[in-house]
């Protein structure tokens, strides 16, 4: 695994048949890959879904920011469920 404090890495993705690039830190690329595996979709499909969600926002962030926000929100929701499950076990 790449150290968490690493400069962003630019990679190409394809959204709706159009190529674009996103610069994310390796930690976020790892998280995005893992999320795509869990959801059973290619990374391009997951990025396209995040892109579709972000453009519906009143003030849409850039695509890289939207990916980071989506990943952190997913992580936070997962931790909340685990904490709730742990609290019931006491």
Helices and strands as residue ranges (DSSP letters): E 9-15, E 18-24, H 26-39, H 43-55, H 63-88
